[in-house]
């Protein structure tokens, strides 16, 4: 069963019913609640009663993980998926109300029904169950560390590269951004000395830029070369060095292109940028602003970008609204989004794929657990996911105006979907599979899965 086959109305009705049912028993249950500030330590004071329940819960989790090695490819019967979602929402409500006993009982039941190798509903619910279980524990608990264990940098990198290769998700963002940058460069070609300077606020090993290098090379000749400079902000010296090596090596294959890379650590002042006269300046904000969990940092970044007076600013962000102050709202929004992502992977990879397991465990699953627990984690850098309309208002308030997305970008994005998906097409019809559609009167373009918008790209210029 596909979770995304259910409508938003069904989820809303279901969640409201759960909240209503729980509110009736709220007074009766309040006496049994355990504070989430120190839930496990308080539970231990009750003669180990709750400690035993936590231990049994983790035994159920371990049993689920062991069974996954034996039941690869198990798919739940029709109708079971909605039951799992119903139980998950009841559990989330119990966690939000600090009802430890009910939450532990429901989590134990969930771990007996979910699977990391089952259908998309079982898989996504398994990671949400982990996130809820971790939320019941303190940071000092060894059980917390076991559930929230971070993948290694290598595992994160491999999961990212696998997702990049098999799904149109990142490629849609990068190809759409690059097409807009090329068009901005072409528009100023008579005055920019055939020089393009891209300032990338999150270079992420440079995965976005080989296709731009290739596109520019096709417009260049040995006697009339194009100059491309990329200033990339990275999280470490090692990342920037690896990015420079990879991009420089790739660019050497295009002799009609002059390429230069400058790496800066995130947080470096923009005054360190080297600008050339009349060059076209493009600012790349692809999956960057959402990492600035302080709204003042977002504002400061946009002010700095505007001060550069770039020819074009590319904004690409994951679509969503996850209120940091409302756990259940954040939970529901996250469930919708990640259910679509897990469901979409079945269109890209076979169910028994080790790559799919890596993507879900070390990328999507890691993010699910982080989203549900960021307010319980010190120095959390949880992403700030917003609706397109919110980002639009922010951009306009900082002196930017939206630009029309070209028809060529739309055609290119639709072609990408035909090339990159349909390992196992799930259904046909208007709301099946990946789709690309225009928004905001053609000033934005979105990638969606069935009826769920996943991410949105837009282009801006200074006013």
C-alpha positions as CSV (number, residue, x, y, z in Angstrom):
1,X,0.0,0.0,0.0
2,X,1.3,3.5,-0.8
3,X,0.9,6.0,2.0
4,X,0.7,8.9,-0.5
5,X,-2.4,7.3,-2.0
6,X,-4.3,8.7,1.1
7,X,-5.4,12.3,0.8
8,X,-4.4,15.1,3.1
9,X,-8.0,15.3,4.3
10,X,-7.8,11.7,5.5
11,X,-4.7,12.4,7.5
12,X,-6.1,15.6,8.9
13,X,-9.3,13.9,10.0
14,X,-7.3,11.0,11.5
15,X,-5.0,13.3,13.4
16,X,-7.9,15.4,14.7
17,X,-9.7,12.3,15.8
18,X,-6.6,11.1,17.7
19,X,-6.2,14.4,19.4
20,X,-9.9,14.5,20.3
21,X,-9.8,10.9,21.7
22,X,-6.8,11.6,23.8
23,X,-8.2,14.9,25.2
24,X,-11.1,13.0,26.7
25,X,-8.7,10.9,28.8
26,X,-6.2,13.7,29.5
27,X,-7.1,14.3,33.1
28,X,-7.1,10.6,33.9
29,X,-3.7,10.1,32.2
30,X,-2.1,13.2,33.6
31,X,-1.4,11.5,36.9
32,X,0.6,8.8,35.1
33,X,2.7,11.2,33.0
34,X,6.4,11.4,33.3
35,X,8.2,14.7,32.6
36,X,10.1,14.7,29.3
37,X,12.8,16.9,30.8
38,X,14.2,13.8,32.5
39,X,11.8,11.1,31.5
40,X,14.0,8.0,32.0
41,X,15.7,9.2,35.2
42,X,12.2,9.8,36.7
43,X,11.0,6.5,35.4
44,X,13.9,4.8,37.2
45,X,12.6,6.2,40.5
46,X,9.5,4.1,40.1
47,X,11.3,0.9,41.2
48,X,12.6,0.2,37.7
49,X,9.1,-0.3,36.3
50,X,9.6,2.0,33.3
51,X,13.2,1.0,33.0
52,X,12.0,-2.5,32.3
53,X,9.6,-1.2,29.7
54,X,12.2,0.7,28.0
55,X,14.5,-2.3,27.9
56,X,11.7,-4.5,26.5
57,X,11.0,-1.8,23.9
58,X,14.6,-1.9,22.7
59,X,14.5,-5.7,22.7
60,X,11.6,-5.4,20.3
61,X,13.6,-3.0,18.2
62,X,16.6,-5.3,18.0
63,X,14.3,-8.2,17.1
64,X,12.9,-6.1,14.2
65,X,16.4,-5.4,13.0
66,X,17.4,-9.1,13.1
67,X,14.3,-10.2,11.3
68,X,15.0,-7.6,8.5
69,X,18.0,-9.7,7.5
70,X,15.7,-12.7,7.0
71,X,12.5,-11.2,5.5
72,X,13.9,-9.0,2.8
73,X,11.2,-7.7,0.5
74,X,8.2,-8.4,2.9
75,X,5.2,-6.3,1.9
76,X,2.3,-5.7,4.2
77,X,-1.2,-6.7,3.2
78,X,-3.5,-4.0,1.8
79,X,-5.0,-1.9,4.6
80,X,-2.1,-2.6,7.0
81,X,-0.3,0.6,6.0
82,X,-3.1,2.9,7.2
83,X,-3.3,0.9,10.5
84,X,0.4,1.5,11.0
85,X,0.0,5.2,10.4
86,X,-2.9,5.4,12.8
87,X,-0.9,3.7,15.5
88,X,2.1,6.0,14.8
89,X,-0.1,9.1,15.2
90,X,-1.5,7.9,18.5
91,X,2.0,7.2,19.7
92,X,3.2,10.7,18.6
93,X,0.3,12.2,20.6
94,X,1.2,10.2,23.6
95,X,4.8,11.3,23.4
96,X,3.7,15.0,23.0
97,X,1.5,14.6,26.1
98,X,4.3,13.0,28.1
99,X,2.3,9.8,28.5
100,X,5.3,7.5,28.8
101,X,3.4,4.2,29.5
102,X,1.1,4.5,26.5
103,X,4.0,5.7,24.3
104,X,6.2,2.7,25.2
105,X,3.3,0.2,24.7
106,X,2.5,1.6,21.3
107,X,6.1,1.7,20.2
108,X,6.6,-1.9,21.2
109,X,3.6,-2.8,19.0
110,X,5.0,-0.7,16.1
111,X,8.4,-2.4,16.3
112,X,6.6,-5.8,15.9
113,X,4.9,-4.6,12.7
114,X,7.5,-2.4,10.9
115,X,10.5,-3.4,8.8
116,X,13.5,-1.6,7.2
117,X,13.2,-3.9,4.3
118,X,9.4,-3.9,3.9
119,X,7.1,-1.7,1.8
120,X,7.5,2.1,1.9
121,X,5.0,2.5,4.8
122,X,6.7,0.0,7.0
123,X,10.1,1.5,6.3
124,X,9.2,5.2,7.0
125,X,7.2,4.3,10.1
126,X,10.2,2.3,11.4
127,X,12.4,5.5,11.4
128,X,9.6,7.6,12.8
129,X,9.3,5.1,15.6
130,X,13.0,5.4,16.3
131,X,12.6,9.2,16.5
132,X,9.8,9.0,19.0
133,X,11.6,6.4,21.1
134,X,14.7,8.6,21.2
135,X,12.5,11.6,22.2
136,X,11.5,9.6,25.4
137,X,15.1,9.3,26.5
138,X,17.6,11.7,27.9
139,X,20.9,12.5,26.1
140,X,22.8,10.7,28.9
141,X,21.0,7.4,28.3
142,X,23.1,4.8,26.4
143,X,19.8,3.8,24.7
144,X,19.6,7.3,23.2
145,X,23.0,7.0,21.7
146,X,22.1,3.5,20.3
147,X,19.0,4.8,18.5
148,X,20.5,8.1,17.4
149,X,23.8,6.7,16.4
150,X,25.3,9.0,13.7
151,X,26.5,7.4,10.4
152,X,30.1,8.0,9.6
153,X,31.1,10.8,7.2
154,X,31.8,8.1,4.6
155,X,28.4,6.5,5.0
156,X,26.7,9.9,4.7
157,X,28.7,10.7,1.6
158,X,27.9,7.4,0.0
159,X,24.2,7.7,0.8
160,X,24.2,11.2,-0.7
161,X,25.9,10.1,-3.9
162,X,23.5,7.1,-4.2
163,X,20.5,9.4,-3.9
164,X,22.0,11.9,-6.3
165,X,22.6,9.1,-8.9
166,X,19.3,7.2,-8.7
167,X,16.7,9.9,-8.0
168,X,15.9,13.2,-9.8
169,X,15.7,15.0,-6.5
170,X,19.2,16.7,-6.4
171,X,19.6,16.7,-10.2
172,X,16.4,18.6,-10.7
173,X,17.7,21.3,-8.3
174,X,21.1,21.5,-9.9
175,X,20.1,21.4,-13.5
176,X,17.4,23.9,-13.1
177,X,19.7,26.3,-11.2
178,X,22.5,25.8,-13.9
179,X,20.1,26.5,-16.7
180,X,19.1,29.8,-15.1
181,X,22.7,30.8,-14.5
182,X,23.6,30.0,-18.2
183,X,20.7,32.2,-19.4
184,X,21.8,35.1,-17.1
185,X,25.3,34.8,-18.5
186,X,24.1,34.7,-22.1
187,X,22.0,37.8,-21.5
188,X,25.0,39.8,-20.5
189,X,27.5,38.2,-22.9
190,X,28.1,41.4,-24.9
191,X,29.3,43.3,-21.7
192,X,30.7,40.6,-19.3
193,X,34.0,39.8,-21.2
194,X,32.7,36.2,-21.4
195,X,33.4,35.9,-17.6
196,X,31.1,34.2,-15.2
197,X,31.6,34.2,-11.4
198,X,29.4,31.8,-9.4
199,X,29.3,32.2,-5.6
200,X,28.0,29.0,-4.1
201,X,27.1,29.3,-0.4
202,X,27.1,25.5,0.1
203,X,29.4,23.8,-2.4
204,X,28.8,20.2,-1.1
205,X,31.7,18.6,-2.9
206,X,30.9,20.4,-6.2
207,X,28.3,17.9,-7.5
208,X,26.3,20.7,-9.1
209,X,29.1,22.2,-11.3
210,X,30.3,19.6,-13.8
211,X,27.1,20.0,-15.9
212,X,27.6,23.8,-15.8
213,X,31.2,23.4,-17.0
214,X,30.0,21.2,-19.8
215,X,27.2,23.6,-20.8
216,X,29.6,26.6,-21.0
217,X,32.2,24.7,-22.9
218,X,29.6,24.0,-25.6
219,X,29.2,27.7,-26.1
220,X,32.9,28.4,-26.2
221,X,35.7,28.0,-28.8
222,X,39.5,27.8,-28.6
223,X,39.8,31.4,-29.9
224,X,36.9,32.8,-27.8
225,X,37.1,31.1,-24.5
226,X,34.8,31.5,-21.5
227,X,36.1,32.1,-18.0
228,X,34.3,30.4,-15.1
229,X,35.2,31.1,-11.5
230,X,33.5,29.3,-8.7
231,X,33.8,30.6,-5.1
232,X,32.5,27.8,-2.9
233,X,31.8,27.9,0.8
234,X,32.4,24.5,2.6
235,X,32.3,23.0,6.0
236,X,36.0,22.0,6.2
237,X,39.4,22.5,4.5
238,X,39.3,18.8,3.5
239,X,35.9,19.2,1.7
240,X,37.1,22.3,-0.1
241,X,40.4,20.7,-1.2
242,X,38.6,17.6,-2.5
243,X,36.1,19.8,-4.3
244,X,38.8,21.8,-6.0
245,X,40.7,18.7,-7.0
246,X,37.5,17.1,-8.5
247,X,36.3,20.2,-10.4
248,X,39.7,21.2,-11.7
249,X,40.4,17.7,-12.9
250,X,37.1,17.6,-14.7
251,X,37.5,21.1,-16.2
252,X,40.9,20.1,-17.8
253,X,38.9,18.1,-20.3
254,X,37.5,21.3,-21.7
255,X,40.4,23.3,-23.1
256,X,38.2,26.1,-24.4
257,X,37.2,26.9,-20.9
258,X,39.3,28.8,-18.3
259,X,38.4,27.5,-14.9
260,X,39.3,28.6,-11.4
261,X,38.0,27.6,-7.9
262,X,38.3,29.5,-4.7
263,X,37.3,27.7,-1.5
264,X,36.2,29.6,1.6
265,X,35.0,28.2,5.0
266,X,31.4,28.8,5.9
267,X,31.1,31.9,7.9
268,X,33.9,33.7,6.0
269,X,33.2,37.3,5.2
270,X,32.1,38.1,1.6
271,X,34.8,40.9,1.5
272,X,37.2,38.1,0.8
273,X,35.7,37.6,-2.6
274,X,37.8,38.5,-5.6
275,X,35.7,40.2,-8.3
276,X,36.6,41.0,-11.8
277,X,35.4,44.0,-13.8
278,X,32.1,43.4,-15.7
279,X,31.9,39.7,-14.9
280,X,28.4,38.2,-14.6
281,X,27.9,37.3,-10.9
282,X,25.5,34.5,-10.0
283,X,24.7,33.6,-6.4
284,X,23.8,30.0,-5.7
285,X,21.5,29.4,-2.7
286,X,20.7,25.7,-3.3
287,X,19.7,24.0,0.0
288,X,21.6,26.6,2.0
289,X,19.2,29.0,3.7
290,X,17.3,26.1,5.4
291,X,20.6,25.3,7.3
292,X,20.5,28.7,9.0
293,X,18.3,27.9,11.9
294,X,18.5,31.4,13.2
295,X,16.2,33.7,11.2
296,X,18.7,36.6,11.8
297,X,21.4,34.6,10.0
298,X,19.0,34.2,7.1
299,X,18.4,38.0,7.0
300,X,22.2,38.8,7.3
301,X,23.0,36.4,4.5
302,X,20.4,37.9,2.2
303,X,21.6,41.4,3.0
304,X,25.2,40.3,2.2
305,X,24.0,38.7,-1.1
306,X,22.1,41.9,-2.1
307,X,25.2,44.0,-1.4
308,X,27.0,42.1,-4.2
309,X,24.4,43.2,-6.7
310,X,24.5,39.9,-8.5
311,X,22.9,39.4,-11.9
312,X,20.9,36.4,-10.6
313,X,20.3,34.6,-7.3
314,X,19.1,31.0,-7.4
315,X,17.1,29.8,-4.5
316,X,16.2,26.1,-4.2
317,X,14.6,24.7,-1.0
318,X,12.9,21.7,0.3
319,X,9.2,22.4,0.5
320,X,7.6,22.2,3.9
321,X,6.5,24.0,7.0
322,X,7.8,22.5,10.3
323,X,7.0,24.8,13.2
324,X,9.8,24.4,15.8
325,X,7.3,25.3,18.5
326,X,4.7,22.7,17.8
327,X,5.8,19.1,17.9
328,X,2.6,17.5,16.5
329,X,2.5,20.0,13.6
330,X,6.2,19.3,12.8
331,X,5.6,15.6,13.1
332,X,2.6,15.6,10.7
333,X,4.4,17.7,8.1
334,X,7.5,15.6,8.3
335,X,5.5,12.4,7.9
336,X,3.9,13.6,4.7
337,X,7.2,14.7,3.2
338,X,9.2,11.6,4.1
339,X,6.5,9.2,3.2
340,X,6.6,10.7,-0.3
341,X,10.4,10.4,-0.4
342,X,10.3,6.8,0.7
343,X,7.5,6.0,-1.7
344,X,9.4,7.7,-4.6
345,X,12.5,5.5,-4.0
346,X,10.4,2.5,-5.1
347,X,10.2,4.2,-8.5
348,X,14.0,4.5,-8.6
349,X,15.4,1.3,-7.0
350,X,14.3,-2.4,-6.5
351,X,13.0,-3.0,-3.0
352,X,15.9,-5.4,-2.1
353,X,18.5,-2.8,-3.2
354,X,21.4,-2.2,-0.7
355,X,21.6,1.4,-2.1
356,X,18.0,2.1,-1.1
357,X,18.8,0.8,2.4
358,X,21.8,3.1,2.6
359,X,19.9,6.1,1.4
360,X,17.1,5.6,3.9
361,X,19.3,4.7,6.9
362,X,22.1,7.3,6.5
363,X,20.3,10.1,4.8
364,X,16.5,10.2,5.1
365,X,16.3,8.2,8.4
366,X,19.0,10.3,9.9
367,X,17.1,13.4,9.1
368,X,13.8,12.0,10.4
369,X,15.3,11.3,13.8
370,X,17.0,14.7,13.8
371,X,13.8,16.6,12.9
372,X,11.8,14.9,15.8
373,X,14.5,15.6,18.4
374,X,16.2,18.8,17.5
375,X,14.6,20.7,20.4
376,X,16.1,18.1,22.8
377,X,19.6,18.3,21.3
378,X,22.1,21.0,22.3
379,X,23.6,23.1,19.5
380,X,21.2,21.6,17.0
381,X,21.5,22.7,13.4
382,X,18.1,21.5,12.3
383,X,17.0,22.7,8.9
384,X,14.4,25.5,8.7
385,X,11.9,24.2,6.2
386,X,9.4,26.7,4.9
387,X,6.7,27.0,2.2
388,X,7.6,28.7,-1.1
389,X,5.4,31.6,-0.2
390,X,7.4,32.2,3.0
391,X,10.7,32.3,1.2
392,X,9.2,34.5,-1.5
393,X,8.2,37.1,1.1
394,X,11.6,37.0,2.7
395,X,13.4,37.5,-0.6
396,X,11.1,40.5,-1.5
397,X,11.6,42.0,1.9
398,X,15.4,42.0,1.3
399,X,15.2,43.8,-2.1
400,X,14.9,40.9,-4.6
401,X,12.3,40.4,-7.3
402,X,11.3,37.1,-8.8
403,X,12.3,36.2,-12.4
404,X,10.3,34.1,-14.9
405,X,11.6,30.5,-15.2
406,X,12.3,29.8,-18.9
407,X,10.3,27.2,-20.9
408,X,13.7,25.6,-21.6
409,X,14.2,24.9,-17.9
410,X,10.7,23.3,-17.7
411,X,11.3,21.1,-20.7
412,X,14.8,20.1,-19.4
413,X,13.3,19.2,-16.0
414,X,10.6,17.0,-17.5
415,X,13.1,15.3,-19.7
416,X,15.2,14.6,-16.6
417,X,12.2,12.7,-15.1
418,X,11.9,10.5,-18.1
419,X,15.5,9.6,-18.0
420,X,16.1,9.2,-14.2
421,X,13.0,7.4,-12.9
422,X,10.6,4.5,-13.5
423,X,12.6,1.5,-12.3
424,X,9.2,0.3,-11.2
425,X,6.4,2.6,-12.3
426,X,3.7,2.5,-9.7
427,X,0.7,3.7,-11.5
428,X,-0.5,5.9,-14.2
429,X,-2.6,9.0,-14.0
430,X,-2.4,12.7,-13.1
431,X,-1.1,12.1,-9.6
432,X,1.2,9.2,-10.2
433,X,5.0,9.3,-9.9
434,X,7.4,12.3,-10.1
435,X,6.1,15.4,-11.8
436,X,7.3,19.0,-12.6
437,X,5.0,22.0,-12.5
438,X,5.2,25.8,-12.6
439,X,4.2,28.0,-9.7
440,X,3.8,31.6,-8.8
441,X,2.8,32.6,-12.4
442,X,5.9,30.9,-13.9
443,X,8.4,32.5,-11.4
444,X,9.0,29.1,-9.7
445,X,9.3,25.5,-10.7
446,X,8.6,22.5,-8.3
447,X,9.4,18.8,-8.2
448,X,6.6,16.7,-6.8
449,X,5.9,13.1,-6.0
450,X,2.2,12.3,-6.7
451,X,0.3,15.1,-5.0
452,X,3.2,16.2,-2.7
453,X,5.5,19.0,-3.5
454,X,9.1,18.0,-2.6
455,X,11.2,21.1,-3.5
456,X,11.0,24.4,-5.3
457,X,13.5,26.4,-7.4
458,X,13.2,30.1,-8.1
459,X,15.4,32.8,-9.6
460,X,15.8,36.4,-8.4
461,X,17.4,39.7,-9.2
462,X,18.1,42.8,-7.2
463,X,15.7,45.8,-7.4
